[in-house]
Every structure is written in structure tokens, then in C-alpha cells.
Amino acid sequence: MIIHLPILNAFIEDTCVIAVIAYLIARGRILAMMFSSHLTRAQRIALGALFGLVGISELVFPGARAPYVVHTLLVSFSALTSGLYVGVSAALVIAAGSLVIRAPIASLPLAVVLLLSATIGVVTRRTWKHPGSLVRAGATAVLCQAMFVLASHQFHISSSNLAPVSTGLFAALANGLGGVLLQLIFNEAQMRNQSEYNRIAAERSQAMAAEAQLMSLRARVHPHFLFNALTSIAALCTLAPEKAERAVVQLSLLMRRALAVGPSSLHPLSVEIDHVRAYLEIEQHRMGDRLHVEWQIDLNALSASCPPFCVQMLVENAINHGIAPSINAGSIQIRVVQRNSRVAVVVIDNGLGISKDARRTVLTERNGQEHGLVLLNRQLELQFGHRSRLHLFSSTGKGTLVGFQLPVRAWK
């Protein structure tokens, strides 16, 4: 048993060396090139030359990889995974290297054997069509090294003393294990790359889906605002025609600003507040003394980014559902306050309020249709996350408070 310990130790050490070689090759662009079907001929030759340079280490340090034979292993494996040009290039680089460094292996016979190894790898690749198969990789490596051992004894390829055939066959089995090890590491690297690719693709798909939802939601919010504004102006046409004319001018300016906003863009909170002021001027013409507005604006918070119409939607709902249906005058408070890393936006009215049963469904679909607050709530969640969703508090006959939070992130 003691006699075999050095061999076992060398076998374990060399297995680690093979694993390191495979790990280094299976990084970055080299891995993508190995399994790509769109490489140019020059790229395939360059890839084969890289494998050949690694294989030359067997010739420089002939005992360093025993019982593995790295040059045969790499040529057969490169041909098996990447095709003829890669395998042949690796074989020729190794043969040329043996000539330059005057290795104890005759260059021409070595080249012939390595070219045969590349051929075996290509034939196996085309007939045994199971990419990533460990059995295929191991069988190819065993066959190529066995051929090399037999050729060495038959044609005296090596100028040094030939090892016994039994040792050579053990090297063939070792190369088989090396082929399996190489294939296993490359398979794992491919799975890792594919997993990363799938993750990035999924994130892009989610971003595109969210973007499409935002565009759809905003396309539906704009008509909602326009309908309410035109309804207000229609009422003014009978009650105060001169105010209706002024309101139409204000609406045209407001819509020009709205149309200038891209469907998927954000704008500063200061712009949103300007839009709300313009909208409230239109509503003030219609409601007169029945509508009172209070502002509490933190100027430091107005640089935060927000979706178009986010505050205006809350003000619209406060007027149309809280104050307008009541026979009494009503007030709206609009508050924008920065607290640490968040900006709180709150709209409060003292209108009719919402019943307890209605509050449970106000932010959900109704009969398969989404109203304004549902659209806005989803819009905020898609853009800024769950923390920015709408919060609603209301009491029948006392009024309603609706608000959301924005991250302190300056608009660009």
C-alpha cells in the first residue's frame, strides 16, 4: 500500500490542477466562445491556440501532470466541445511547441497523434449529439489517450524510455476522469451563465411590463382629468360665460403641459403642484365660495420626482366625491412635507366622507373596472415600490384623508 501512496498523492494533486485549468478557461468570454456557433474562423483558431498553449505545459513539465496527459486531453476536449478548427489549432500549437522547446516527444508523430485526437473529438461530437454529456467527454478522452499510448509503443513517438502499457492505460483512464471533470466544470459554468442571463432577461421583462402598465395607466388618467375639467367648464357656460372663457384658456394651458409630459416620464413635484393650482382655478370658477383651498408646502420637498397627475387625482376626487355633492361649503388642505428620506403628500377634505364598507373596496377594482384611485395606487407601486402606495382614512360626514410617500430623489 505504501508503494502506491506517491501515485495516489500525484493523482489527487493533478486532479486539482486539472480543475484549476478548467475553472480558469471557463471564465468570461472564453466560455461563451467555446459554445458559440457564430464564431469566425479566426476566432476558432485563436480559441484553439489558447487550448494549445495550456497543453504545452505538459511538454515543459512532463512529469507535472502524471498520470494525466494534458495535451491529449485538451485537444480532444476542445474538438469535442468547439469543433474541428479549435481542435486542429490546439494540436498544431502543441506540436510546434514541442519542436521549439525540443521536448522528448518527436514533433511530427506527436502532431499526427494529436490531429487524430482532434478528429476523434469531432467525429464523436457529430455522432454522439448530447452536448454536456459527462459520459461522452470521458469516453472521448479515454479513447484518444489509449490511441496515444498504443501509437507511442508501436511507432516510438517518445525519444525517452517508454512507460509500460499498463501505466499508459492507467493514464487513459485518468484522462477519462479529466474529461469528465472538465465537462462537469464547463457545464456548471454554462448553467451559472444561463441563470444570470435568465435573471437579467426576467428583470428586463419585468421592467418592460411595468413600463407598459405605467403607459397604459397614464393614458387612462389623462381622459379622466379632461372629462372632469370639461364638465366643470360646461357648468360655467350657463352660470358665468366670461368665467367659462377664462377656464377654457386655463384648460388649454394645462393640457399643453400635460401633453408635453412623456407617457413614461416623471416630473418634479413643483410642476405637479403648478398643475394642481391651474386645475383648482378652473374648479374655483365653477364652485365659487363653496370651495376653500389651504396649502401647506415644504419648498425643500418640491424637487422630488413624481408621476404626472398624482396629486391632481387626489384633489379631483376630493372635490367631485367629497365636496361637490354636499350642499355645504367645503375645504381642501394640500400638504407636502419632507420627513427624513421621504416626502409625504396628503390631501384632506371635510366633505361627505366614505362609509366603512366603501373604504374596504375603494382601492380595488369594481366589476372588473379600475377607477382613478386604483390606477394611481398601482402607478405609485410600480414606480416607487410598496412604501409609496396610497393610504386612505375617512369617516362618514367628516371628510377624507388620502396620501402617499415619495422617496427624496431629485428629478433629473
Secondary structure, DSSP 8 states (H G I E B T S, - for coil): -GGGHHHHHHHHHHHHHHHHHHHHHTSHHHHHHHT-S---HHHHHHHHHHHHHHHTHHHHSTTTTTT--HHHHHHHHHHHHH-HHHHHHHHHHHHHHHHHTT-SB-HHHHHHHHHHHHHHHHHHHHHS--TT-HHHHHHHHHHHHHHHHHHHHHH--BSS----HHHHHHHHHHHHHHHHHHHHHHHHHHHHHHHHHHHHHHHHHHHHHHHHHHHHHHHHHHHHHHHHHHHHHHHHHHH-HHHHHHHHHHHHHHHHHHHHS-TT--EEHHHHHHHHHHHHHHHHHHHGGGEEEEEEE-GGGTTBEE-TTHHHHHHHHIIIIIITTSSS-EEEEEEEEEETTEEEEEEEE-SS---HHHHTTTTS-BTTB--HHHHHHHHHHHHH-GGGS-EEEEETTTEEEEEEEEE--B--
